[in-house]
Amino acid sequence: MSAWDKLLARILAEDKNMRFDDLKRVLESYGYTGKRPSGGSSHCTFRKKGRSPITIPVHEPIKVTYVQLVKAVIEMEEQNEND
């Protein structure tokens, strides 16, 4: 199993020890672009045309709620590929 497959498996299993950079990498691979707002916010908002924005805090560890948001993106993108 490749490192990428292991990363996706960790997200799909809702691993509680995910890092922000891992979630960012996955979202960017699916076409999302991340932007941190000016003004000192500790969150990054990822956007993709036609999809709801996803806001994730940059601090670690990442709460499972945010991992679940990325999991939903993976499942939706995989479903779209299979259709």
Backbone atoms as SQL, in Angstrom:
CREATE TABLE atoms (id INTEGER PRIMARY KEY, chain TEXT, resi INTEGER, resn TEXT, atom TEXT, x REAL, y REAL, z REAL);
INSERT INTO atoms VALUES
  (1, 'A', 1, 'MET', 'N', 0.851, -1.177, 0.000),
  (2, 'A', 1, 'MET', 'CA', 0.000, 0.000, 0.000),
  (3, 'A', 1, 'MET', 'C', 0.900, 1.245, 0.000),
  (4, 'A', 2, 'SER', 'N', 0.615, 2.157, -0.904),
  (5, 'A', 2, 'SER', 'CA', 1.427, 3.371, -1.014),
  (6, 'A', 2, 'SER', 'C', 1.140, 4.325, 0.142),
  (7, 'A', 3, 'ALA', 'N', 2.017, 5.300, 0.310),
  (8, 'A', 3, 'ALA', 'CA', 1.836, 6.298, 1.364),
  (9, 'A', 3, 'ALA', 'C', 0.528, 7.065, 1.162),
  (10, 'A', 4, 'TRP', 'N', 0.197, 7.339, -0.110),
  (11, 'A', 4, 'TRP', 'CA', -1.053, 8.044, -0.414),
  (12, 'A', 4, 'TRP', 'C', -2.257, 7.209, 0.020),
  (13, 'A', 5, 'ASP', 'N', -2.243, 5.917, -0.305),
  (14, 'A', 5, 'ASP', 'CA', -3.341, 5.031, 0.076),
  (15, 'A', 5, 'ASP', 'C', -3.466, 4.932, 1.591),
  (16, 'A', 6, 'LYS', 'N', -2.341, 4.921, 2.280),
  (17, 'A', 6, 'LYS', 'CA', -2.358, 4.871, 3.748),
  (18, 'A', 6, 'LYS', 'C', -2.962, 6.144, 4.325),
  (19, 'A', 7, 'LEU', 'N', -2.623, 7.278, 3.731),
  (20, 'A', 7, 'LEU', 'CA', -3.174, 8.559, 4.174),
  (21, 'A', 7, 'LEU', 'C', -4.689, 8.574, 3.993),
  (22, 'A', 8, 'LEU', 'N', -5.155, 8.162, 2.825),
  (23, 'A', 8, 'LEU', 'CA', -6.604, 8.114, 2.582),
  (24, 'A', 8, 'LEU', 'C', -7.283, 7.150, 3.537),
  (25, 'A', 9, 'ALA', 'N', -6.658, 6.014, 3.808),
  (26, 'A', 9, 'ALA', 'CA', -7.229, 5.029, 4.731),
  (27, 'A', 9, 'ALA', 'C', -7.343, 5.606, 6.138),
  (28, 'A', 10, 'ARG', 'N', -6.349, 6.376, 6.554),
  (29, 'A', 10, 'ARG', 'CA', -6.406, 7.007, 7.886),
  (30, 'A', 10, 'ARG', 'C', -7.561, 7.997, 7.975),
  (31, 'A', 11, 'ILE', 'N', -7.764, 8.753, 6.908),
  (32, 'A', 11, 'ILE', 'CA', -8.866, 9.722, 6.907),
  (33, 'A', 11, 'ILE', 'C', -10.199, 8.994, 6.903),
  (34, 'A', 12, 'LEU', 'N', -10.327, 7.983, 6.067),
  (35, 'A', 12, 'LEU', 'CA', -11.586, 7.237, 5.996),
  (36, 'A', 12, 'LEU', 'C', -11.897, 6.522, 7.308),
  (37, 'A', 13, 'ALA', 'N', -10.866, 6.176, 8.086),
  (38, 'A', 13, 'ALA', 'CA', -11.058, 5.549, 9.399),
  (39, 'A', 13, 'ALA', 'C', -11.237, 6.595, 10.504),
  (40, 'A', 14, 'GLU', 'N', -11.237, 7.880, 10.110),
  (41, 'A', 14, 'GLU', 'CA', -11.406, 9.000, 11.036),
  (42, 'A', 14, 'GLU', 'C', -10.355, 8.983, 12.150),
  (43, 'A', 15, 'ASP', 'N', -9.104, 8.842, 11.744),
  (44, 'A', 15, 'ASP', 'CA', -7.967, 8.853, 12.664),
  (45, 'A', 15, 'ASP', 'C', -7.961, 10.151, 13.461),
  (46, 'A', 16, 'LYS', 'N', -7.758, 10.050, 14.755),
  (47, 'A', 16, 'LYS', 'CA', -7.780, 11.225, 15.631),
  (48, 'A', 16, 'LYS', 'C', -6.438, 11.945, 15.673),
  (49, 'A', 17, 'ASN', 'N', -5.423, 11.403, 15.022),
  (50, 'A', 17, 'ASN', 'CA', -4.085, 11.990, 15.064),
  (51, 'A', 17, 'ASN', 'C', -3.666, 12.567, 13.713),
  (52, 'A', 18, 'MET', 'N', -4.595, 13.153, 13.014),
  (53, 'A', 18, 'MET', 'CA', -4.296, 13.730, 11.701),
  (54, 'A', 18, 'MET', 'C', -3.638, 15.097, 11.875),
  (55, 'A', 19, 'ARG', 'N', -2.815, 15.444, 10.901),
  (56, 'A', 19, 'ARG', 'CA', -2.174, 16.752, 10.885),
  (57, 'A', 19, 'ARG', 'C', -2.842, 17.629, 9.833),
  (58, 'A', 20, 'PHE', 'N', -2.771, 18.921, 10.052),
  (59, 'A', 20, 'PHE', 'CA', -3.349, 19.881, 9.104),
  (60, 'A', 20, 'PHE', 'C', -2.754, 19.688, 7.717),
  (61, 'A', 21, 'ASP', 'N', -1.434, 19.522, 7.641),
  (62, 'A', 21, 'ASP', 'CA', -0.770, 19.378, 6.338),
  (63, 'A', 21, 'ASP', 'C', -1.279, 18.169, 5.565),
  (64, 'A', 22, 'ASP', 'N', -1.628, 17.092, 6.267),
  (65, 'A', 22, 'ASP', 'CA', -2.160, 15.902, 5.590),
  (66, 'A', 22, 'ASP', 'C', -3.526, 16.205, 4.969),
  (67, 'A', 23, 'LEU', 'N', -4.387, 16.859, 5.732),
  (68, 'A', 23, 'LEU', 'CA', -5.717, 17.193, 5.217),
  (69, 'A', 23, 'LEU', 'C', -5.610, 18.193, 4.065),
  (70, 'A', 24, 'LYS', 'N', -4.702, 19.143, 4.204),
  (71, 'A', 24, 'LYS', 'CA', -4.483, 20.130, 3.144),
  (72, 'A', 24, 'LYS', 'C', -4.036, 19.431, 1.860),
  (73, 'A', 25, 'ARG', 'N', -3.120, 18.508, 1.976),
  (74, 'A', 25, 'ARG', 'CA', -2.609, 17.779, 0.813),
  (75, 'A', 25, 'ARG', 'C', -3.726, 17.039, 0.076),
  (76, 'A', 26, 'VAL', 'N', -4.604, 16.399, 0.839),
  (77, 'A', 26, 'VAL', 'CA', -5.706, 15.652, 0.230),
  (78, 'A', 26, 'VAL', 'C', -6.687, 16.600, -0.456),
  (79, 'A', 27, 'LEU', 'N', -7.067, 17.661, 0.229),
  (80, 'A', 27, 'LEU', 'CA', -8.011, 18.614, -0.373),
  (81, 'A', 27, 'LEU', 'C', -7.437, 19.227, -1.644),
  (82, 'A', 28, 'GLU', 'N', -6.170, 19.596, -1.623),
  (83, 'A', 28, 'GLU', 'CA', -5.554, 20.181, -2.807),
  (84, 'A', 28, 'GLU', 'C', -5.489, 19.177, -3.956),
  (85, 'A', 29, 'SER', 'N', -5.321, 17.909, -3.634),
  (86, 'A', 29, 'SER', 'CA', -5.270, 16.895, -4.694),
  (87, 'A', 29, 'SER', 'C', -6.623, 16.755, -5.395),
  (88, 'A', 30, 'TYR', 'N', -7.697, 17.124, -4.715),
  (89, 'A', 30, 'TYR', 'CA', -9.030, 17.070, -5.309),
  (90, 'A', 30, 'TYR', 'C', -9.462, 18.418, -5.882),
  (91, 'A', 31, 'GLY', 'N', -8.528, 19.348, -6.013),
  (92, 'A', 31, 'GLY', 'CA', -8.809, 20.607, -6.683),
  (93, 'A', 31, 'GLY', 'C', -9.216, 21.762, -5.788),
  (94, 'A', 32, 'TYR', 'N', -9.162, 21.590, -4.491),
  (95, 'A', 32, 'TYR', 'CA', -9.487, 22.675, -3.567),
  (96, 'A', 32, 'TYR', 'C', -8.272, 23.589, -3.419),
  (97, 'A', 33, 'THR', 'N', -8.518, 24.870, -3.235),
  (98, 'A', 33, 'THR', 'CA', -7.438, 25.807, -2.956),
  (99, 'A', 33, 'THR', 'C', -7.659, 26.390, -1.572),
  (100, 'A', 34, 'GLY', 'N', -6.587, 26.468, -0.804),
  (101, 'A', 34, 'GLY', 'CA', -6.684, 26.957, 0.566),
  (102, 'A', 34, 'GLY', 'C', -6.205, 28.381, 0.686),
  (103, 'A', 35, 'LYS', 'N', -6.856, 29.123, 1.563),
  (104, 'A', 35, 'LYS', 'CA', -6.475, 30.510, 1.798),
  (105, 'A', 35, 'LYS', 'C', -6.706, 30.846, 3.262),
  (106, 'A', 36, 'ARG', 'N', -5.683, 31.411, 3.868),
  (107, 'A', 36, 'ARG', 'CA', -5.820, 31.900, 5.242),
  (108, 'A', 36, 'ARG', 'C', -6.179, 33.371, 5.182),
  (109, 'A', 37, 'PRO', 'N', -7.240, 33.749, 5.856),
  (110, 'A', 37, 'PRO', 'CA', -7.644, 35.155, 5.802),
  (111, 'A', 37, 'PRO', 'C', -6.637, 36.041, 6.528),
  (112, 'A', 38, 'SER', 'N', -6.528, 37.267, 6.048),
  (113, 'A', 38, 'SER', 'CA', -5.666, 38.212, 6.750),
  (114, 'A', 38, 'SER', 'C', -6.350, 38.597, 8.052),
  (115, 'A', 39, 'GLY', 'N', -5.599, 39.004, 8.987),
  (116, 'A', 39, 'GLY', 'CA', -6.184, 39.412, 10.257),
  (117, 'A', 39, 'GLY', 'C', -5.870, 38.449, 11.382),
  (118, 'A', 40, 'GLY', 'N', -4.980, 37.499, 11.139),
  (119, 'A', 40, 'GLY', 'CA', -4.522, 36.650, 12.224),
  (120, 'A', 40, 'GLY', 'C', -5.387, 35.450, 12.540),
  (121, 'A', 41, 'SER', 'N', -6.274, 35.063, 11.653),
  (122, 'A', 41, 'SER', 'CA', -7.116, 33.899, 11.911),
  (123, 'A', 41, 'SER', 'C', -6.271, 32.632, 11.916),
  (124, 'A', 42, 'SER', 'N', -6.644, 31.686, 12.762),
  (125, 'A', 42, 'SER', 'CA', -5.908, 30.422, 12.844),
  (126, 'A', 42, 'SER', 'C', -6.579, 29.341, 11.996),
  (127, 'A', 43, 'HIS', 'N', -7.448, 29.731, 11.094),
  (128, 'A', 43, 'HIS', 'CA', -8.165, 28.782, 10.251),
  (129, 'A', 43, 'HIS', 'C', -7.822, 29.020, 8.779),
  (130, 'A', 44, 'CYS', 'N', -7.961, 27.970, 7.995),
  (131, 'A', 44, 'CYS', 'CA', -7.724, 28.037, 6.556),
  (132, 'A', 44, 'CYS', 'C', -9.002, 27.560, 5.867),
  (133, 'A', 45, 'THR', 'N', -9.467, 28.304, 4.885),
  (134, 'A', 45, 'THR', 'CA', -10.677, 27.939, 4.153),
  (135, 'A', 45, 'THR', 'C', -10.291, 27.405, 2.781),
  (136, 'A', 46, 'PHE', 'N', -10.804, 26.211, 2.477),
  (137, 'A', 46, 'PHE', 'CA', -10.546, 25.561, 1.200),
  (138, 'A', 46, 'PHE', 'C', -11.794, 25.681, 0.340),
  (139, 'A', 47, 'ARG', 'N', -11.590, 26.087, -0.909),
  (140, 'A', 47, 'ARG', 'CA', -12.715, 26.294, -1.821),
  (141, 'A', 47, 'ARG', 'C', -12.481, 25.558, -3.135),
  (142, 'A', 48, 'LYS', 'N', -13.601, 25.138, -3.714),
  (143, 'A', 48, 'LYS', 'CA', -13.600, 24.528, -5.042),
  (144, 'A', 48, 'LYS', 'C', -14.914, 24.929, -5.694),
  (145, 'A', 49, 'LYS', 'N', -14.852, 25.309, -6.936),
  (146, 'A', 49, 'LYS', 'CA', -16.049, 25.763, -7.642),
  (147, 'A', 49, 'LYS', 'C', -17.117, 24.667, -7.617),
  (148, 'A', 50, 'GLY', 'N', -18.319, 25.047, -7.239),
  (149, 'A', 50, 'GLY', 'CA', -19.438, 24.122, -7.205),
  (150, 'A', 50, 'GLY', 'C', -19.531, 23.303, -5.921),
  (151, 'A', 51, 'ARG', 'N', -18.651, 23.546, -4.977),
  (152, 'A', 51, 'ARG', 'CA', -18.643, 22.805, -3.712),
  (153, 'A', 51, 'ARG', 'C', -18.713, 23.779, -2.534),
  (154, 'A', 52, 'SER', 'N', -19.176, 23.293, -1.415),
  (155, 'A', 52, 'SER', 'CA', -19.216, 24.113, -0.203),
  (156, 'A', 52, 'SER', 'C', -17.793, 24.317, 0.318),
  (157, 'A', 53, 'PRO', 'N', -17.494, 25.512, 0.838),
  (158, 'A', 53, 'PRO', 'CA', -16.165, 25.733, 1.404),
  (159, 'A', 53, 'PRO', 'C', -15.970, 24.904, 2.679),
  (160, 'A', 54, 'ILE', 'N', -14.728, 24.561, 2.940),
  (161, 'A', 54, 'ILE', 'CA', -14.377, 23.795, 4.130),
  (162, 'A', 54, 'ILE', 'C', -13.344, 24.609, 4.905),
  (163, 'A', 55, 'THR', 'N', -13.628, 24.907, 6.164),
  (164, 'A', 55, 'THR', 'CA', -12.720, 25.667, 7.007),
  (165, 'A', 55, 'THR', 'C', -12.131, 24.738, 8.054),
  (166, 'A', 56, 'ILE', 'N', -10.793, 24.727, 8.128),
  (167, 'A', 56, 'ILE', 'CA', -10.083, 23.836, 9.041),
  (168, 'A', 56, 'ILE', 'C', -9.083, 24.661, 9.846),
  (169, 'A', 57, 'PRO', 'N', -9.015, 24.449, 11.178),
  (170, 'A', 57, 'PRO', 'CA', -8.018, 25.160, 11.973),
  (171, 'A', 57, 'PRO', 'C', -6.622, 24.639, 11.662),
  (172, 'A', 58, 'VAL', 'N', -5.647, 25.520, 11.716),
  (173, 'A', 58, 'VAL', 'CA', -4.274, 25.149, 11.391),
  (174, 'A', 58, 'VAL', 'C', -3.595, 24.446, 12.552),
  (175, 'A', 59, 'HIS', 'N', -4.090, 24.597, 13.765),
  (176, 'A', 59, 'HIS', 'CA', -3.438, 23.982, 14.920),
  (177, 'A', 59, 'HIS', 'C', -3.609, 22.469, 14.915),
  (178, 'A', 60, 'GLU', 'N', -2.810, 21.798, 15.706),
  (179, 'A', 60, 'GLU', 'CA', -2.860, 20.329, 15.795),
  (180, 'A', 60, 'GLU', 'C', -2.995, 19.932, 17.250),
  (181, 'A', 61, 'PRO', 'N', -3.594, 18.823, 17.569),
  (182, 'A', 61, 'PRO', 'CA', -4.190, 17.859, 16.649),
  (183, 'A', 61, 'PRO', 'C', -5.516, 18.372, 16.095),
  (184, 'A', 62, 'ILE', 'N', -5.861, 17.869, 14.943),
  (185, 'A', 62, 'ILE', 'CA', -7.109, 18.243, 14.280),
  (186, 'A', 62, 'ILE', 'C', -8.240, 17.426, 14.895),
  (187, 'A', 63, 'LYS', 'N', -9.336, 18.075, 15.215),
  (188, 'A', 63, 'LYS', 'CA', -10.490, 17.361, 15.776),
  (189, 'A', 63, 'LYS', 'C', -11.125, 16.467, 14.709),
  (190, 'A', 64, 'VAL', 'N', -11.735, 15.401, 15.164),
  (191, 'A', 64, 'VAL', 'CA', -12.336, 14.412, 14.271),
  (192, 'A', 64, 'VAL', 'C', -13.398, 15.046, 13.371),
  (193, 'A', 65, 'THR', 'N', -14.058, 16.073, 13.839),
  (194, 'A', 65, 'THR', 'CA', -15.082, 16.747, 13.040),
  (195, 'A', 65, 'THR', 'C', -14.513, 17.217, 11.706),
  (196, 'A', 66, 'TYR', 'N', -13.301, 17.739, 11.718),
  (197, 'A', 66, 'TYR', 'CA', -12.680, 18.239, 10.496),
  (198, 'A', 66, 'TYR', 'C', -12.203, 17.088, 9.608),
  (199, 'A', 67, 'VAL', 'N', -11.767, 16.016, 10.230),
  (200, 'A', 67, 'VAL', 'CA', -11.379, 14.823, 9.472),
  (201, 'A', 67, 'VAL', 'C', -12.609, 14.271, 8.750),
  (202, 'A', 68, 'GLN', 'N', -13.752, 14.313, 9.408),
  (203, 'A', 68, 'GLN', 'CA', -14.994, 13.834, 8.803),
  (204, 'A', 68, 'GLN', 'C', -15.380, 14.681, 7.593),
  (205, 'A', 69, 'LEU', 'N', -15.112, 15.985, 7.639),
  (206, 'A', 69, 'LEU', 'CA', -15.399, 16.847, 6.488),
  (207, 'A', 69, 'LEU', 'C', -14.565, 16.435, 5.283),
  (208, 'A', 70, 'VAL', 'N', -13.288, 16.146, 5.522),
  (209, 'A', 70, 'VAL', 'CA', -12.403, 15.730, 4.425),
  (210, 'A', 70, 'VAL', 'C', -12.795, 14.332, 3.954),
  (211, 'A', 71, 'LYS', 'N', -13.212, 13.484, 4.874),
  (212, 'A', 71, 'LYS', 'CA', -13.682, 12.142, 4.510),
  (213, 'A', 71, 'LYS', 'C', -14.864, 12.252, 3.549),
  (214, 'A', 72, 'ALA', 'N', -15.783, 13.164, 3.832),
  (215, 'A', 72, 'ALA', 'CA', -16.949, 13.359, 2.967),
  (216, 'A', 72, 'ALA', 'C', -16.518, 13.812, 1.571),
  (217, 'A', 73, 'VAL', 'N', -15.484, 14.651, 1.488),
  (218, 'A', 73, 'VAL', 'CA', -14.967, 15.088, 0.190),
  (219, 'A', 73, 'VAL', 'C', -14.414, 13.897, -0.576),
  (220, 'A', 74, 'ILE', 'N', -13.617, 13.073, 0.098),
  (221, 'A', 74, 'ILE', 'CA', -13.028, 11.895, -0.552),
  (222, 'A', 74, 'ILE', 'C', -14.128, 10.990, -1.087),
  (223, 'A', 75, 'GLU', 'N', -15.117, 10.700, -0.258),
  (224, 'A', 75, 'GLU', 'CA', -16.201, 9.808, -0.677),
  (225, 'A', 75, 'GLU', 'C', -16.980, 10.389, -1.852),
  (226, 'A', 76, 'MET', 'N', -17.232, 11.693, -1.830),
  (227, 'A', 76, 'MET', 'CA', -17.972, 12.337, -2.905),
  (228, 'A', 76, 'MET', 'C', -17.154, 12.315, -4.202),
  (229, 'A', 77, 'GLU', 'N', -15.876, 12.618, -4.110),
  (230, 'A', 77, 'GLU', 'CA', -15.022, 12.632, -5.298),
  (231, 'A', 77, 'GLU', 'C', -14.858, 11.240, -5.878),
  (232, 'A', 78, 'GLU', 'N', -14.709, 10.239, -5.016),
  (233, 'A', 78, 'GLU', 'CA', -14.585, 8.860, -5.484),
  (234, 'A', 78, 'GLU', 'C', -15.867, 8.407, -6.163),
  (235, 'A', 79, 'GLN', 'N', -17.014, 8.792, -5.610),
  (236, 'A', 79, 'GLN', 'CA', -18.302, 8.443, -6.198),
  (237, 'A', 79, 'GLN', 'C', -18.443, 9.096, -7.573),
  (238, 'A', 80, 'ASN', 'N', -18.016, 10.359, -7.696),
  (239, 'A', 80, 'ASN', 'CA', -18.097, 11.052, -8.977),
  (240, 'A', 80, 'ASN', 'C', -17.208, 10.400, -10.026),
  (241, 'A', 81, 'GLU', 'N', -16.063, 9.866, -9.604),
  (242, 'A', 81, 'GLU', 'CA', -15.173, 9.180, -10.542),
  (243, 'A', 81, 'GLU', 'C', -15.787, 7.885, -11.037),
  (244, 'A', 82, 'ASN', 'N', -16.537, 7.213, -10.179),
  (245, 'A', 82, 'ASN', 'CA', -17.121, 5.919, -10.527),
  (246, 'A', 82, 'ASN', 'C', -18.409, 6.037, -11.331),
  (247, 'A', 83, 'ASP', 'N', -19.008, 7.216, -11.335),
  (248, 'A', 83, 'ASP', 'CA', -20.265, 7.410, -12.088),
  (249, 'A', 83, 'ASP', 'C', -20.024, 7.608, -13.553);
